[in-house]
Amino acid sequence: MSGEERVLVRSLTTRIGDHDRRHPWRAPGLLLPLAVVLLLVVAVAAPEWFTALAPDAVDTDAILLPPGPGHWFGTDQLGRDVFCRVIYGTSQSLSIGISATLIACLGGISLGTAAGLAPPLPQRLIYGIVLLLLVRFRPQGLLGTI
């Protein structure tokens, strides 16, 4: 092996070795989205950690206040803190969305498993029912024509 071949082999193995040693959690574009998702999960689990006020607490002395240190998003016509209401509303919305997604996943996994393990006649029946549901409840333009 000549000197040039050794340098080429060494540079290739160094690149491969360095790539293998990189930790996947240190990827530059991973930490910020992961932090946002973690923050949303915590907001769903415990919205009271983000605000000390109750979302339906009425304060007649604070009606229609502009945003400030005491009320980050201001107050509404009844003196309720808008930031607090946004946090609690986000928590409820995300809880409903996650629940609906889990129910849909469980239904899809159940139907898919049943169709995969069933004899040919029930397979066709399940396929037909799913196809009818897709055609009936599809958003316009998403699936095209079936």
N, C-alpha and C positions, 0 to 999 in steps of 0.2 A: 504494500500500500504506500503510495507516494505521500508527500507532505500535504499537497492540496486536498487529496481524498480524506486524510485524517482531519483536516480543519473542517471540511464539509460535513463529515460524519459527526464530529464533535458539536458543530453549531446546530445540526438537526436534533441531536439528542438533548442538547441544552434547551432548545425551544420546546420540545415535547415534554421534557422533565419540568420546566417552569410552568407549562400549561397544566400539567397534572397536579402540581403543588398549589395552584390557586384555589382558594376556598370559594365555593359557590355563593356564600352569603356576603362576600366582599364585592360582588358585582356592582358597578356604579349605579345602575338604574333600578336596583332592587330595594334598597333601604327606604327611600322616600315613599313609594307606593305601599310597601309593607307597613310603614308607620301610619299611613292614612287609614288603611284597612284595620289595623289594630285599634286606632282611635275610634273608628266607627263601631267596632265590636264592643269596646268599653262603653261607648255612648248608648248602645242598645241595652247593655246589661245594667248600667248604673247611671242614668241621666242626672241623678241628683248630685253626682260628683262634679258636674260642670257648672252648677248654679245652686245658690242657697235658697232661692225663692221658689214658691209653688207656682205652677203654671196658671192656676186659676185665682191667685190671690189678687184682690182688687185693692188699689190704693188711690183713693179719691184726691189725695194731695199731689199725685204724680201723673195726672191726666195729660196725654199728648206731649210728654217731655221729649226733647231731641236726644240723640245718642250722646252718651257721656260716660264718665267713670262708674256711676251707679247703675246705669242701664245701657249696656253696650249697643243695643239696637233701638233704644228709645222705649216709649210706652205707647199703648193704644188708647182708645176712647174711654176705657174703663180704668186706666192706670195700671194695666197688667204689663209685666216685663216681656217685651217681644222676643228677646234672646232666649229667655227661659221657655217660652212657648215653642220656639223653633227647635230647641234641644229635645223637649219632650215629644213634639210632633215627629221629629226625625226618628226618635227611638221607636215610636209606635209604627211608623211607616216601614222602617227596616225590619222590625219584628214580623209584620204582616208579609212583607216580601220574602223574607227567609223562610217563613212557614209555608207559604204557597209554593216556593221552589222545592222544598223538601217533600211536600205532598206530591207534586208533579213527578219528582224523581222516583219516589217510591212506587207510584202508579206505573210509570214507564218501565221500571225494572221488573215489576211484577208481571205486567203484560208481556214484555219481551221474553222473560224467562218462561212464562206459560206457553207462549207461541213457539219458543225454541224447543221445548221438551214435549209438546203435545203431538199427537198423531196428525196426519195431513188434514183431515176434515176440520178439527178445531183450529188448526193453524190458519186455514183459509178464512174461517169465521172471524177470528181475532184480527187478521189482516184487513178484512172487509170493514169491520167496525172502526178500526183505527183510520183507515182511508176515508171513511165517511166523516169522521170527526175532523180530520185534517181539511177536507174540502169544505165542510160546513163552517168551521170556526177559524179559518185562516185569515190573517190580516191581508188586505188587498195588495196584490202585487208581490207578496213575499214568496209564494211557492209557484207562481205562474199557473199554467193550466195542467191539470192532471187528467 
